[in-house]
Amino acid sequence: MKKLVSLMLIGAMAVSLVGCGGSKKGETVQEGKLIMATNAEFPPYEFYEGDKVVGIDAEISAAIAEKLGLELQIEDMAFDAIVTSVTSGKADIGAAGMTVTEDRKKNVAFTDTYATASQVVIVKEGSDIKTPDDLTGKTIGVQLGTTGDIYCGDIEGATIERYNKGFEAVQSLQTDKVEAVVIDEQPAKVFVEQNEGLQILPDKFTEEEYAIAVNKENTALVEKINTALAELKESGELDKIVDKYISADAE
């Protein structure tokens, strides 16, 4: 992601000349566009419907882009490449059900939060894993670079198997390659609904907040997105977007 550094530096200089409002830092990578880096393997926040990326993050980002007078462009990539894409200037924002963590705050700035979420544990029905405390010494599947990946590293004696996509971890659970999967609650509901014989433990693994990642130097864009988010919250539009997808999954 960091190859051709010299070309990227030249590109960054060009952006500073054409960015929104003529900002010295540049507010967007490409004039007239808001480029969003995501990982479209995370329903209901982002997933493919045909050849189009849809979901909570896609709709919220589109609503923000509209308020900023920009066109949203979505770039699908591996989850662990999103932060690098934002810091390198390839994308303006990272929106992928991304939890605010101290580690990530070292590399990117975060907007105000727009959703709360939980990490949960998926197991096979009849598993001897009844609570998150039972994960000690177990083999656990996670999606690479997610908070599930980060937090599971602290579980004593656990073996962590990392996958590029959440459903790959679930497939490994079904074939007994792992004994549990730790993943965000909403995608977990989708995976359990689509695959017989799986269940979500009633006790949450963690409680988290989602926000949009932005280049740390681009304070102007952070402020504009926060203003747009506040307007979406005030109007009820943000809740409508979330409820549209969460309710559909619960039916």
Secondary structure, 3 states (H helix, E strand, C coil): CCCCHHHHHHHHHHHHHHCHHHCCCCCCCCCCEEEEEECCCECCCEEEECCEEECHHHHHHHHHHHHCCCEEEEEECCHHHHHHHHHHCCCCEECCCCECCHHHHCCEEECCCCEEEEEEEEEECCCCCCCHHHHCCCEEEEECCCHHHHHHCCCCCCEEEEECCHHHHHHHHHCCCCCEEEEEHHHHHHHHHHCCCEEECCCCCEEEEECCEEECCCHHHHHHHHHHHHHHHHHCHHHHHHHHHHHHHHC
